[in-house]
């Protein structure tokens, strides 16, 4: 740490909203800089959507969380906290369930050809060629983006049903931004090449995020990482207040001054010099006092979220299927994806004669699925496993349900303008830093969320990084200084993953 940073750290007290990957990473990095911080978490468990739930010794994630990144600083922190012995190297196996058949994803040519049939496969190739000759010019929706890269026929086969199940809105109402962020670099040609060329002879610099075929995973799930970070920061100049809900964010022109929280039934005001927020952007705006201008509140109202619940089922079978997870492209069932946590790590189950599955249901808070009784959701999951012929319902012994509100920020036709309006307003209060997925209303992976926190900590100490440049690969600057590479690091020098400084 430089003398300049040391002097700036002396009078800092940072208040962090949220104990997910972004919030806890910020606290961890601040501890390393000798800066006091307090982390506020409204839940009774850390990790946010990257938590690991323990039900009678059976561990399950809220969705699966692969640990892979091209950002060296993120990878270094994972290994610094967990150590190599707590990391398992896992091979990816995932398939698509479509029309009562299984298709490997990433695509394997022989499997796809046999499953789809020669005629259907030929028609998909012709559809792709047509899309290359006559692409949609104004590529504004998810449907446009996928169709331009795969053709209409493959889009309708493998993308439309599942995507609409996930988001609950038609694909022509979902912004192309979401596809560009989640499956950037992917096209039909790339997919076929990955299916035909062995991994060992591929260009090592070509890493498509959707297709990566191996990853690291903590022995007892991602929550293990964040529980250890939470313990670490509390031993080193930071405090963590669980079940602390932010009720008011007090601000004046130029700065946020304090937060009012509810903790154990009592109100408390917490002051700070700087504030880091991973709470949903919509909630942050609505809790500001005095109230922001009407157009800012209206923008907040335009931000949508997709909610999520996991039905975890204990099955009296030692082995079921080899996949880490299966995408369910079947309109006859409500389940969207099925995780086999024993295949992520054998340490996720206490009894190796049994298996723990996580059935993922995408919903809106307050709708029929969200409001179902737990016992009815467990019964629904059991029934649907039988319908899919993955499990004999008689073998399901027990189950548990976890609901996760605001799991995914919705990318619709109005979200981008709404986010821009809120960002413009927040420039008036530059001592609040937005990080993470919901904090920025941006579909960040765990490593992206961590990087936004790392950059924000650097900015608090006087740097000028463009945090909004994270997870926008095509907008990254093509050059990076030696100092920046030293501070945050990249794995591949051919594509810097750290936005350069601004100002």
Secondary structure, DSSP 8 states (H G I E B T S, - for coil): --HHHHHHHHT-EEEEE--SHHHHHHHHHHHHTT-EEEEEESSSSSSGGG-EEEETTEEEESS---B--S-HHHHHHHHHHH-GGGEEEEE--EEEEETTEEEESS--HHHHHHHH-HHHHHHHHHHHHHHHHS--SS--BHHHHHHHHH-HHHIIIIIHHHHHHHHSS-GGGBBHHHHHHHSTT--HHHHHHHHHS-GGGS-TT---GGG--EEEEETT-HHHHHHHHHHHHHTTTEEEEESEEEEEEEEETTEEEEEEEEETTEEEEEE-SEEEE-S-HHHHHHTEES---HHHHHHHHT--EEEEEEEEEEES-S---S-SEEEEE-TTS---EEEEHHHH-GGG-S-TTSEEEEEEEEE-TTSHHHHS-HHHHHHHHHHHHHHTTSS-GGGEEEEEEEEEEEEEE--BSSHHHHHHHHHHHHTT-TTEEE-SHHHHTS---HHHHHHHHHHHHHHHTT--B-GGGTT-GGGS-S---HHHHHHH--S-TTS--S--B--
